Structure formats: structure tokens, C-alpha cells
Amino acid sequence: MAGLAPTNFSIAGGQVLALLGPNGAGKSTLLKGLLGTLRLDEGEVLVNGRTTSVNDRVYQQMAYGILDDFAWFPELTVIDHLAMLADREAGERALATFGMAQFSDRTAWSLSSGQARRAALCTMLLHPWSILLLDEPEQRLDQHGLELLASTINDSIRDRDRVVVVATHSPRLVSLLNRCTTVDLTP
């Protein structure tokens, strides 16, 4: 992957790995490579000690990413989007978790950037995953939103079979995350 220095890390189940570094260090590139939306030029991804391909169907069922290019269908409401992942009731619960219940019948395009970010984060509560990849999820969140995000991540890794890899510029987010280790990608 262009723009990323050789990187080696491991993460155990029930942990969070925070990727740190300035813009251009390769945090987003690494997440896209791990998600399979960008081809790995070299190296390998090991899951439970086994080499896997990010293009492998089993791996793709395990990994879920909320990256910066999160897409919405313009004609669908927020709850319509969430209902595609689970039933409406589960979608409403996810919206309530992120303080978004009052926006369920609005289109994603009518939301502020912070509201749209929270709505996107709701999907991590509905989409099945064992490996969650988050690209600067703190962007456009106020302090309360940042605390909700950290709490939700912490709750999600109580299941020791799950890991979260988050690219972030926020020392506050890192400090709020339980069982978090960091990798600095600064060149």
C-alpha cells in the first residue's frame, strides 16, 4: 500500500488498537487495506494465528468498517438504512444509544455532519462483526458524542472475541478506551 511504512502489530480479543500519527502517516490507508477496499502490496493479515486474505469471504464477514467515505442512499431515512441491517426496533435502539432517536425519519442528507457521523456509528451496533475498523470516528462529534462513542466501543469489546482498530487524532478518545494499546505510524 502506497504511503505506509512497514507496520507490525497484534491485537488480542477484547482489545482496542489505536492508530496514531499525523495526516498522511497511513492510518486510513492501513484501515482500507485491512477492510479489503485497498489492495495490500505486501505483508499478511493473521487472524487467530492463521494467515487470511482480506478478500476471503470468511474474513469479510468478520470485518466491518466505518470509514470516512461512509455512504447513504439519498432517498432513504436514517431508520430505513438501519433497518437494512436489522429490524426497525433494533435500529431505533441504536439511534437512542447515540442520542439520535428524534432523527430516525430524516434523510441522512438532512443531518448535520455530527448527526450523520452518529448515525453512521449506529451501524456498528447492528452489523455483525468480530473486527471493527473505525477511521477517525471522533470527527465532528461534540464531547458528549465522544463519550458515547468510547462507551459504546468499551461495551462492544466485553465480548473477548471482538477487536476494534481505530485511527484517531484524539488523545481524549484514546484515554476513554478500555484495554487500548497504541501504534504510532509517524514516519
Secondary structure, DSSP 4 states (H G I P E B T S, - for coil): -TT---------TTEEEEEE--TTSSHHHHHHHHHTSS--SS--EEETTEEE-TTSHHHHHHEEEE-TT----TTSBHHHHHHTTS-HHHHHHHHHHTT-GGGTTSBGGGS-HHHHHHHHHHGGGTS--SEEEEESTTTT--HHHHHHHHHHHHHHTTSTT-EEEEE-S-HHHHHH-TTEEEEE---
